[in-house]
Amino acid sequence: MISSVLIGAGSYLPKKVMTNDDLSKIVDTNDEWISTRTGIRQRHIAATDEMTSDMAAMAVKRALKDADLSPKDVDLLIVATTTPDMAFPSVAAIVQKKTKLKNAFCFDVQAVCSGFVYAMDVADSYIKTGKAKTVVVVGAEKMSKIVDWTDRSTCVLFGDGAGAFVLKAEKDALGRGILQTELKTDGSYADILVSNPMIEMDGGAVYRNAVSKMADISKDVLKKAKFSGDQVDWLIPHQANLKIIHSVGKKLKIPNEKVCVTVDQQANTSAATIPLAFVEYYQKGQIKRGDLILMTALGGGLTWGSLLMRY
């Protein structure tokens, strides 16, 4: 049995930090209104000339360093993003150039906030079928470029950043690696969260669907893998809203102290939230080898998914 084992991770956040107080100077809002409704206190904003590919490339370089690998070792690069530098070429192709992954074939995955879970599932499939041995999976977003900065109901929610994982094919991994995944899509909800070209959202509908769908698909993944919520060491949910995060944990019977939370400092970075949260807790020494990690996300489409992994 071949397993897809996580051997390295890296992240990148832009230098510019925009607090809720900073936002109150450009739109009719305040720190209390934002923090009580979302849990968000600040977000990172990319520079005007800083592209999604720039952030992704930095995360990839740091992940490869963490994995102690060189660029030539990678044979597949997948970038999950909804904010590409341009219509084409893909962000992945541009990142390949910037990181010198000359042996990798590359492509993007677009599933909005679920993109990283989708990309991880694709990477796992390539590894388990023997078509790839070392895969870099990136979630990278410049959400600030599709935010309507006059709409206080949405502009307060988003930030920029990138996170990357290095997955390696291993035989006899002793239970480590990706154990179970599940993905779903329901296009009948397409109109409740869109970008055309700026973000528009029915917040109430998104909230209700996020809580129920993220919890239900996570339960399915745990059941198929023959685990229960109390065996999970860390839940890493998509970081959209603190109330959603806590509600999903409650439905899964996973206590708050086992739930990774970065939304307060980074806001919603769409496809980048899960790897950014992992790296944050990993670098602090809280996530350790052998931990059972459950990831789940919901995004526009609607798309949603869950992944169980033994780190």
ZATOR-52113 format. One record per residue (C-alpha): residue number from 1; residue in three letters; x, y, z. Coordinates in Angstrom, 1 decimal. Layout:
// ZATOR-52113
<pos: NUM; code: ALA; x: X; y: Y; z: Z> $
...
This chain:
// ZATOR-52113
<pos: 1; code: MET; x: 0.0; y: 0.0; z: 0.0> $
<pos: 2; code: ILE; x: 1.3; y: 3.4; z: -1.0> $
<pos: 3; code: SER; x: 0.5; y: 6.3; z: 1.3> $
<pos: 4; code: SER; x: 0.6; y: 10.1; z: 0.7> $
<pos: 5; code: VAL; x: 2.7; y: 11.3; z: 3.6> $
<pos: 6; code: LEU; x: 3.1; y: 15.0; z: 4.5> $
<pos: 7; code: ILE; x: 6.9; y: 15.6; z: 4.9> $
<pos: 8; code: GLY; x: 7.1; y: 19.4; z: 4.7> $
<pos: 9; code: ALA; x: 5.0; y: 22.6; z: 5.0> $
<pos: 10; code: GLY; x: 5.6; y: 26.3; z: 4.5> $
<pos: 11; code: SER; x: 3.6; y: 29.5; z: 4.4> $
<pos: 12; code: TYR; x: 3.7; y: 33.2; z: 3.4> $
<pos: 13; code: LEU; x: 1.8; y: 36.2; z: 4.6> $
<pos: 14; code: PRO; x: 2.2; y: 39.7; z: 3.1> $
<pos: 15; code: LYS; x: 3.9; y: 42.3; z: 5.3> $
<pos: 16; code: LYS; x: 1.1; y: 44.7; z: 5.3> $
<pos: 17; code: VAL; x: -1.4; y: 44.1; z: 8.2> $
<pos: 18; code: MET; x: -4.8; y: 45.8; z: 8.1> $
<pos: 19; code: THR; x: -6.6; y: 45.9; z: 11.4> $
<pos: 20; code: ASN; x: -10.3; y: 46.5; z: 12.0> $
<pos: 21; code: ASP; x: -9.5; y: 50.0; z: 13.1> $
<pos: 22; code: ASP; x: -7.7; y: 50.6; z: 9.8> $
<pos: 23; code: LEU; x: -10.7; y: 49.3; z: 7.9> $
<pos: 24; code: SER; x: -13.0; y: 51.7; z: 9.9> $
<pos: 25; code: LYS; x: -11.2; y: 54.6; z: 8.1> $
<pos: 26; code: ILE; x: -12.3; y: 53.4; z: 4.6> $
<pos: 27; code: VAL; x: -15.7; y: 51.9; z: 5.2> $
<pos: 28; code: ASP; x: -18.5; y: 52.4; z: 7.8> $
<pos: 29; code: THR; x: -17.6; y: 49.8; z: 10.4> $
<pos: 30; code: ASN; x: -15.7; y: 49.3; z: 13.6> $
<pos: 31; code: ASP; x: -13.7; y: 46.7; z: 15.5> $
<pos: 32; code: GLU; x: -16.5; y: 45.6; z: 17.8> $
<pos: 33; code: TRP; x: -18.9; y: 45.1; z: 14.9> $
<pos: 34; code: ILE; x: -16.4; y: 43.0; z: 13.0> $
<pos: 35; code: SER; x: -15.0; y: 41.0; z: 15.9> $
<pos: 36; code: THR; x: -18.3; y: 40.1; z: 17.5> $
<pos: 37; code: ARG; x: -19.8; y: 38.8; z: 14.2> $
<pos: 38; code: THR; x: -16.7; y: 37.1; z: 12.7> $
<pos: 39; code: GLY; x: -13.9; y: 36.8; z: 15.2> $
<pos: 40; code: ILE; x: -11.6; y: 38.6; z: 12.8> $
<pos: 41; code: ARG; x: -9.3; y: 41.4; z: 14.2> $
<pos: 42; code: GLN; x: -6.9; y: 41.8; z: 11.4> $
<pos: 43; code: ARG; x: -5.9; y: 40.5; z: 7.9> $
<pos: 44; code: HIS; x: -2.7; y: 40.6; z: 5.7> $
<pos: 45; code: ILE; x: -3.0; y: 42.5; z: 2.4> $
<pos: 46; code: ALA; x: -0.7; y: 41.9; z: -0.5> $
<pos: 47; code: ALA; x: 1.2; y: 44.8; z: -2.1> $
<pos: 48; code: THR; x: -0.2; y: 46.2; z: -5.4> $
<pos: 49; code: ASP; x: 2.6; y: 44.5; z: -7.3> $
<pos: 50; code: GLU; x: 2.5; y: 41.3; z: -5.3> $
<pos: 51; code: MET; x: 0.7; y: 38.5; z: -7.2> $
<pos: 52; code: THR; x: -0.8; y: 35.2; z: -6.1> $
<pos: 53; code: SER; x: 2.1; y: 33.5; z: -7.8> $
<pos: 54; code: ASP; x: 4.6; y: 35.5; z: -5.7> $
<pos: 55; code: MET; x: 3.0; y: 34.4; z: -2.4> $
<pos: 56; code: ALA; x: 2.6; y: 30.8; z: -3.7> $
<pos: 57; code: ALA; x: 6.3; y: 30.6; z: -4.7> $
<pos: 58; code: MET; x: 7.4; y: 31.8; z: -1.3> $
<pos: 59; code: ALA; x: 5.3; y: 29.2; z: 0.4> $
<pos: 60; code: VAL; x: 6.7; y: 26.5; z: -1.9> $
<pos: 61; code: LYS; x: 10.3; y: 27.4; z: -1.2> $
<pos: 62; code: ARG; x: 9.7; y: 27.3; z: 2.5> $
<pos: 63; code: ALA; x: 7.9; y: 23.9; z: 2.3> $
<pos: 64; code: LEU; x: 10.7; y: 22.4; z: 0.3> $
<pos: 65; code: LYS; x: 13.2; y: 23.7; z: 2.8> $
<pos: 66; code: ASP; x: 11.1; y: 22.1; z: 5.6> $
<pos: 67; code: ALA; x: 11.0; y: 18.8; z: 3.7> $
<pos: 68; code: ASP; x: 14.8; y: 19.0; z: 3.0> $
<pos: 69; code: LEU; x: 14.2; y: 18.6; z: -0.7> $
<pos: 70; code: SER; x: 15.4; y: 20.5; z: -3.8> $
<pos: 71; code: PRO; x: 13.2; y: 21.7; z: -6.6> $
<pos: 72; code: LYS; x: 14.3; y: 18.9; z: -8.9> $
<pos: 73; code: ASP; x: 12.8; y: 16.4; z: -6.6> $
<pos: 74; code: VAL; x: 9.2; y: 17.5; z: -7.3> $
<pos: 75; code: ASP; x: 7.3; y: 15.8; z: -10.1> $
<pos: 76; code: LEU; x: 3.8; y: 17.5; z: -9.6> $
<pos: 77; code: LEU; x: 2.7; y: 20.9; z: -8.5> $
<pos: 78; code: ILE; x: -1.0; y: 21.7; z: -7.9> $
<pos: 79; code: VAL; x: -2.1; y: 25.3; z: -7.0> $
<pos: 80; code: ALA; x: -5.5; y: 25.8; z: -5.5> $
<pos: 81; code: THR; x: -6.6; y: 29.4; z: -6.2> $
<pos: 82; code: THR; x: -9.6; y: 31.5; z: -7.2> $
<pos: 83; code: THR; x: -7.4; y: 34.6; z: -7.7> $
<pos: 84; code: PRO; x: -5.0; y: 33.8; z: -10.5> $
<pos: 85; code: ASP; x: -2.5; y: 36.4; z: -11.7> $
<pos: 86; code: MET; x: -4.2; y: 36.3; z: -15.1> $
<pos: 87; code: ALA; x: -6.6; y: 34.1; z: -17.1> $
<pos: 88; code: PHE; x: -3.7; y: 32.1; z: -18.4> $
<pos: 89; code: PRO; x: -1.1; y: 30.7; z: -18.0> $
<pos: 90; code: SER; x: -2.0; y: 29.0; z: -14.7> $
<pos: 91; code: VAL; x: -0.6; y: 30.2; z: -11.4> $
<pos: 92; code: ALA; x: 1.1; y: 26.8; z: -11.2> $
<pos: 93; code: ALA; x: 3.0; y: 27.3; z: -14.4> $
<pos: 94; code: ILE; x: 4.2; y: 30.7; z: -13.2> $
<pos: 95; code: VAL; x: 5.2; y: 29.3; z: -9.8> $
<pos: 96; code: GLN; x: 7.1; y: 26.5; z: -11.5> $
<pos: 97; code: LYS; x: 9.2; y: 29.2; z: -13.2> $
<pos: 98; code: LYS; x: 9.8; y: 31.1; z: -10.0> $
<pos: 99; code: THR; x: 10.7; y: 28.1; z: -8.0> $
<pos: 100; code: LYS; x: 12.6; y: 26.2; z: -10.7> $
<pos: 101; code: LEU; x: 10.5; y: 23.0; z: -10.4> $
<pos: 102; code: LYS; x: 11.8; y: 22.0; z: -13.8> $
<pos: 103; code: ASN; x: 10.7; y: 18.3; z: -13.5> $
<pos: 104; code: ALA; x: 7.2; y: 19.0; z: -12.3> $
<pos: 105; code: PHE; x: 4.0; y: 19.1; z: -14.4> $
<pos: 106; code: CYS; x: 1.7; y: 21.7; z: -13.1> $
<pos: 107; code: PHE; x: -1.9; y: 22.9; z: -13.0> $
<pos: 108; code: ASP; x: -4.4; y: 24.9; z: -11.0> $
<pos: 109; code: VAL; x: -7.5; y: 23.7; z: -9.1> $
<pos: 110; code: GLN; x: -10.5; y: 26.1; z: -8.7> $
<pos: 111; code: ALA; x: -12.9; y: 25.2; z: -5.9> $
<pos: 112; code: VAL; x: -12.7; y: 28.5; z: -4.1> $
<pos: 113; code: CYS; x: -12.4; y: 28.0; z: -0.3> $
<pos: 114; code: SER; x: -12.6; y: 24.2; z: -0.7> $
<pos: 115; code: GLY; x: -9.7; y: 24.3; z: -3.2> $
<pos: 116; code: PHE; x: -7.0; y: 23.1; z: -0.9> $
<pos: 117; code: VAL; x: -8.9; y: 20.0; z: 0.1> $
<pos: 118; code: TYR; x: -9.8; y: 19.3; z: -3.5> $
<pos: 119; code: ALA; x: -6.2; y: 19.7; z: -4.5> $
<pos: 120; code: MET; x: -5.0; y: 17.4; z: -1.7> $
<pos: 121; code: ASP; x: -7.5; y: 14.7; z: -2.9> $
<pos: 122; code: VAL; x: -6.1; y: 15.0; z: -6.5> $
<pos: 123; code: ALA; x: -2.5; y: 14.8; z: -5.2> $
<pos: 124; code: ASP; x: -3.4; y: 11.7; z: -3.2> $
<pos: 125; code: SER; x: -4.9; y: 10.1; z: -6.3> $
<pos: 126; code: TYR; x: -1.8; y: 10.7; z: -8.3> $
<pos: 127; code: ILE; x: 0.4; y: 9.3; z: -5.6> $
<pos: 128; code: LYS; x: -1.7; y: 6.2; z: -4.9> $
<pos: 129; code: THR; x: -1.9; y: 5.4; z: -8.6> $
<pos: 130; code: GLY; x: 1.8; y: 5.7; z: -9.0> $
<pos: 131; code: LYS; x: 1.7; y: 8.6; z: -11.4> $
<pos: 132; code: ALA; x: 3.6; y: 10.9; z: -9.0> $
<pos: 133; code: LYS; x: 6.0; y: 10.4; z: -6.1> $
<pos: 134; code: THR; x: 6.6; y: 13.9; z: -4.7> $
<pos: 135; code: VAL; x: 3.8; y: 16.4; z: -5.0> $
<pos: 136; code: VAL; x: 3.6; y: 20.0; z: -3.8> $
<pos: 137; code: VAL; x: 0.1; y: 21.3; z: -3.0> $
<pos: 138; code: VAL; x: -0.4; y: 25.0; z: -2.6> $
<pos: 139; code: GLY; x: -3.4; y: 27.1; z: -1.5> $
<pos: 140; code: ALA; x: -2.7; y: 30.8; z: -2.5> $
<pos: 141; code: GLU; x: -5.0; y: 33.8; z: -2.7> $
<pos: 142; code: LYS; x: -5.0; y: 37.5; z: -3.3> $
<pos: 143; code: MET; x: -8.6; y: 38.0; z: -2.2> $
<pos: 144; code: SER; x: -8.0; y: 41.8; z: -1.7> $
<pos: 145; code: LYS; x: -8.2; y: 42.2; z: -5.5> $
<pos: 146; code: ILE; x: -11.7; y: 40.9; z: -5.8> $
<pos: 147; code: VAL; x: -13.1; y: 42.5; z: -2.6> $
<pos: 148; code: ASP; x: -15.5; y: 45.5; z: -3.0> $
<pos: 149; code: TRP; x: -13.9; y: 47.9; z: -0.5> $
<pos: 150; code: THR; x: -17.2; y: 49.8; z: -0.2> $
<pos: 151; code: ASP; x: -19.2; y: 46.8; z: 0.9> $
<pos: 152; code: ARG; x: -18.8; y: 46.5; z: 4.7> $
<pos: 153; code: SER; x: -20.6; y: 43.2; z: 4.8> $
<pos: 154; code: THR; x: -17.8; y: 41.4; z: 2.7> $
<pos: 155; code: CYS; x: -14.7; y: 43.5; z: 2.6> $
<pos: 156; code: VAL; x: -14.0; y: 42.9; z: 6.4> $
<pos: 157; code: LEU; x: -13.9; y: 39.1; z: 5.9> $
<pos: 158; code: PHE; x: -11.0; y: 38.5; z: 3.6> $
<pos: 159; code: GLY; x: -7.2; y: 38.5; z: 3.5> $
<pos: 160; code: ASP; x: -4.2; y: 37.4; z: 1.4> $
<pos: 161; code: GLY; x: -1.6; y: 34.6; z: 1.9> $
<pos: 162; code: ALA; x: -0.4; y: 31.2; z: 0.8> $
<pos: 163; code: GLY; x: 0.4; y: 27.8; z: 2.3> $
<pos: 164; code: ALA; x: 2.1; y: 24.8; z: 0.8> $
<pos: 165; code: PHE; x: 2.4; y: 21.0; z: 1.6> $
<pos: 166; code: VAL; x: 4.9; y: 18.5; z: 0.3> $
<pos: 167; code: LEU; x: 3.5; y: 15.1; z: -0.1> $
<pos: 168; code: LYS; x: 5.6; y: 12.0; z: -0.7> $
<pos: 169; code: ALA; x: 4.8; y: 8.5; z: -1.7> $
<pos: 170; code: GLU; x: 5.8; y: 6.0; z: 1.0> $
<pos: 171; code: LYS; x: 5.3; y: 2.3; z: 1.3> $
<pos: 172; code: ASP; x: 4.6; y: 0.8; z: 4.7> $
<pos: 173; code: ALA; x: 4.1; y: 4.3; z: 6.2> $
<pos: 174; code: LEU; x: 2.8; y: 2.7; z: 9.5> $
<pos: 175; code: GLY; x: -0.6; y: 4.4; z: 9.4> $
<pos: 176; code: ARG; x: 0.7; y: 7.8; z: 8.4> $
<pos: 177; code: GLY; x: -0.5; y: 9.8; z: 5.4> $
<pos: 178; code: ILE; x: -3.9; y: 10.7; z: 3.9> $
<pos: 179; code: LEU; x: -6.4; y: 8.2; z: 5.2> $
<pos: 180; code: GLN; x: -9.7; y: 9.3; z: 3.8> $
<pos: 181; code: THR; x: -11.2; y: 12.1; z: 1.6> $
<pos: 182; code: GLU; x: -14.6; y: 13.1; z: 0.4> $
<pos: 183; code: LEU; x: -15.6; y: 15.9; z: -1.9> $
<pos: 184; code: LYS; x: -19.1; y: 17.3; z: -2.9> $
<pos: 185; code: THR; x: -20.5; y: 20.0; z: -5.1> $
<pos: 186; code: ASP; x: -24.1; y: 21.4; z: -5.4> $
<pos: 187; code: GLY; x: -24.4; y: 24.0; z: -8.2> $
<pos: 188; code: SER; x: -28.0; y: 24.8; z: -7.1> $
<pos: 189; code: TYR; x: -26.4; y: 27.1; z: -4.5> $
<pos: 190; code: ALA; x: -24.2; y: 28.8; z: -7.0> $
<pos: 191; code: ASP; x: -25.8; y: 32.2; z: -6.5> $
<pos: 192; code: ILE; x: -25.3; y: 32.6; z: -2.7> $
<pos: 193; code: LEU; x: -21.5; y: 33.2; z: -3.0> $
<pos: 194; code: VAL; x: -20.2; y: 34.6; z: -6.3> $
<pos: 195; code: SER; x: -17.5; y: 36.9; z: -7.7> $
<pos: 196; code: ASN; x: -18.6; y: 38.9; z: -10.8> $
<pos: 197; code: PRO; x: -16.0; y: 40.2; z: -10.6> $
<pos: 198; code: MET; x: -16.2; y: 41.4; z: -7.0> $
<pos: 199; code: ILE; x: -17.4; y: 39.2; z: -4.1> $
<pos: 200; code: GLU; x: -21.1; y: 39.1; z: -3.4> $
<pos: 201; code: MET; x: -22.5; y: 36.9; z: -0.7> $
<pos: 202; code: ASP; x: -25.7; y: 35.9; z: 1.0> $
<pos: 203; code: GLY; x: -24.1; y: 35.6; z: 4.5> $
<pos: 204; code: GLY; x: -27.0; y: 33.8; z: 6.2> $
<pos: 205; code: ALA; x: -27.3; y: 31.1; z: 3.6> $
<pos: 206; code: VAL; x: -23.5; y: 30.6; z: 3.5> $
<pos: 207; code: TYR; x: -23.4; y: 30.3; z: 7.3> $
<pos: 208; code: ARG; x: -26.1; y: 27.7; z: 7.5> $
<pos: 209; code: ASN; x: -24.7; y: 25.6; z: 4.7> $
<pos: 210; code: ALA; x: -21.1; y: 25.9; z: 6.0> $
<pos: 211; code: VAL; x: -22.0; y: 24.5; z: 9.4> $
<pos: 212; code: SER; x: -24.2; y: 21.6; z: 8.3> $
<pos: 213; code: LYS; x: -22.2; y: 20.5; z: 5.2> $
<pos: 214; code: MET; x: -18.7; y: 20.8; z: 6.8> $
<pos: 215; code: ALA; x: -19.9; y: 18.8; z: 9.9> $
<pos: 216; code: ASP; x: -21.8; y: 16.2; z: 7.9> $
<pos: 217; code: ILE; x: -19.0; y: 15.4; z: 5.4> $
<pos: 218; code: SER; x: -16.5; y: 15.3; z: 8.2> $
<pos: 219; code: LYS; x: -18.6; y: 12.7; z: 10.0> $
<pos: 220; code: ASP; x: -18.8; y: 10.7; z: 6.8> $
<pos: 221; code: VAL; x: -15.0; y: 10.8; z: 6.4> $
<pos: 222; code: LEU; x: -14.5; y: 9.7; z: 10.1> $
<pos: 223; code: LYS; x: -17.0; y: 6.9; z: 9.7> $
<pos: 224; code: LYS; x: -15.4; y: 5.6; z: 6.5> $
<pos: 225; code: ALA; x: -12.0; y: 5.7; z: 8.1> $
<pos: 226; code: LYS; x: -13.3; y: 4.0; z: 11.2> $
<pos: 227; code: PHE; x: -12.5; y: 6.8; z: 13.6> $
<pos: 228; code: SER; x: -14.6; y: 9.0; z: 15.9> $
<pos: 229; code: GLY; x: -14.4; y: 12.7; z: 16.7> $
<pos: 230; code: ASP; x: -12.8; y: 12.1; z: 20.1> $
<pos: 231; code: GLN; x: -9.8; y: 10.4; z: 18.4> $
<pos: 232; code: VAL; x: -9.0; y: 13.5; z: 16.4> $
<pos: 233; code: ASP; x: -6.0; y: 15.4; z: 17.7> $
<pos: 234; code: TRP; x: -6.7; y: 18.5; z: 15.6> $
<pos: 235; code: LEU; x: -9.6; y: 19.8; z: 13.6> $
<pos: 236; code: ILE; x: -8.5; y: 22.4; z: 10.9> $
<pos: 237; code: PRO; x: -11.6; y: 23.9; z: 9.4> $
<pos: 238; code: HIS; x: -11.7; y: 26.5; z: 6.8> $
<pos: 239; code: GLN; x: -11.2; y: 29.9; z: 8.5> $
<pos: 240; code: ALA; x: -14.2; y: 32.0; z: 7.4> $
<pos: 241; code: ASN; x: -15.9; y: 32.9; z: 10.7> $
<pos: 242; code: LEU; x: -15.2; y: 32.0; z: 14.3> $
<pos: 243; code: LYS; x: -18.8; y: 31.0; z: 15.0> $
<pos: 244; code: ILE; x: -18.8; y: 28.6; z: 12.1> $
<pos: 245; code: ILE; x: -15.5; y: 27.1; z: 13.3> $
<pos: 246; code: HIS; x: -16.8; y: 26.5; z: 16.8> $
<pos: 247; code: SER; x: -20.2; y: 25.2; z: 15.6> $
<pos: 248; code: VAL; x: -18.6; y: 22.6; z: 13.3> $
<pos: 249; code: GLY; x: -16.3; y: 21.5; z: 16.2> $
<pos: 250; code: LYS; x: -19.4; y: 21.2; z: 18.5> $
<pos: 251; code: LYS; x: -21.3; y: 19.1; z: 16.0> $
<pos: 252; code: LEU; x: -18.2; y: 16.8; z: 15.7> $
<pos: 253; code: LYS; x: -17.8; y: 16.7; z: 19.5> $
<pos: 254; code: ILE; x: -14.3; y: 18.1; z: 19.2> $
<pos: 255; code: PRO; x: -13.4; y: 20.6; z: 22.0> $
<pos: 256; code: ASN; x: -12.3; y: 24.1; z: 21.1> $
<pos: 257; code: GLU; x: -8.8; y: 23.3; z: 22.4> $
<pos: 258; code: LYS; x: -8.4; y: 20.8; z: 19.6> $
<pos: 259; code: VAL; x: -9.6; y: 23.2; z: 16.9> $
<pos: 260; code: CYS; x: -7.0; y: 25.3; z: 15.0> $
<pos: 261; code: VAL; x: -8.0; y: 29.0; z: 14.8> $
<pos: 262; code: THR; x: -6.2; y: 31.6; z: 12.8> $
<pos: 263; code: VAL; x: -9.2; y: 33.6; z: 11.4> $
<pos: 264; code: ASP; x: -8.7; y: 36.3; z: 14.1> $
<pos: 265; code: GLN; x: -5.2; y: 37.2; z: 12.7> $
<pos: 266; code: GLN; x: -5.5; y: 36.2; z: 9.1> $
<pos: 267; code: ALA; x: -9.2; y: 36.5; z: 8.2> $
<pos: 268; code: ASN; x: -10.5; y: 34.4; z: 5.3> $
<pos: 269; code: THR; x: -7.8; y: 33.6; z: 2.8> $
<pos: 270; code: SER; x: -10.0; y: 31.2; z: 0.9> $
<pos: 271; code: ALA; x: -8.0; y: 28.2; z: -0.4> $
<pos: 272; code: ALA; x: -5.0; y: 29.2; z: 1.7> $
<pos: 273; code: THR; x: -6.7; y: 29.0; z: 5.2> $
<pos: 274; code: ILE; x: -6.1; y: 25.3; z: 5.9> $
<pos: 275; code: PRO; x: -2.4; y: 25.1; z: 5.1> $
<pos: 276; code: LEU; x: -1.8; y: 28.5; z: 6.8> $
<pos: 277; code: ALA; x: -3.5; y: 27.2; z: 9.9> $
<pos: 278; code: PHE; x: -1.5; y: 24.0; z: 9.8> $
<pos: 279; code: VAL; x: 1.8; y: 25.8; z: 9.5> $
<pos: 280; code: GLU; x: 0.9; y: 28.2; z: 12.3> $
<pos: 281; code: TYR; x: 0.2; y: 25.3; z: 14.8> $
<pos: 282; code: TYR; x: 3.1; y: 23.2; z: 13.4> $
<pos: 283; code: GLN; x: 5.7; y: 25.9; z: 13.9> $
<pos: 284; code: LYS; x: 4.5; y: 26.5; z: 17.4> $
<pos: 285; code: GLY; x: 5.1; y: 22.9; z: 18.2> $
<pos: 286; code: GLN; x: 1.4; y: 22.1; z: 18.9> $
<pos: 287; code: ILE; x: 0.9; y: 19.8; z: 15.9> $
<pos: 288; code: LYS; x: 3.2; y: 16.8; z: 16.3> $
<pos: 289; code: ARG; x: 4.2; y: 13.7; z: 14.3> $
<pos: 290; code: GLY; x: 1.5; y: 11.0; z: 14.7> $
<pos: 291; code: ASP; x: -1.4; y: 13.4; z: 15.3> $
<pos: 292; code: LEU; x: -4.7; y: 12.6; z: 13.6> $
<pos: 293; code: ILE; x: -5.8; y: 15.7; z: 11.7> $
<pos: 294; code: LEU; x: -9.2; y: 16.4; z: 10.2> $
<pos: 295; code: MET; x: -9.6; y: 19.1; z: 7.6> $
<pos: 296; code: THR; x: -12.8; y: 20.5; z: 6.2> $
<pos: 297; code: ALA; x: -13.9; y: 23.4; z: 4.1> $
<pos: 298; code: LEU; x: -16.8; y: 24.9; z: 2.1> $
<pos: 299; code: GLY; x: -16.6; y: 27.4; z: -0.7> $
<pos: 300; code: GLY; x: -18.5; y: 28.9; z: -3.6> $
<pos: 301; code: GLY; x: -20.1; y: 26.5; z: -6.0> $
<pos: 302; code: LEU; x: -21.1; y: 25.3; z: -3.5> $
<pos: 303; code: THR; x: -18.1; y: 23.0; z: -3.0> $
<pos: 304; code: TRP; x: -17.2; y: 21.3; z: 0.2> $
<pos: 305; code: GLY; x: -14.9; y: 18.5; z: 1.3> $
<pos: 306; code: SER; x: -13.1; y: 16.8; z: 4.2> $
<pos: 307; code: LEU; x: -9.8; y: 15.0; z: 4.6> $
<pos: 308; code: LEU; x: -8.4; y: 12.8; z: 7.4> $
<pos: 309; code: MET; x: -4.7; y: 12.6; z: 7.7> $
<pos: 310; code: ARG; x: -2.2; y: 11.0; z: 10.1> $
<pos: 311; code: TYR; x: 0.7; y: 13.4; z: 10.3> $
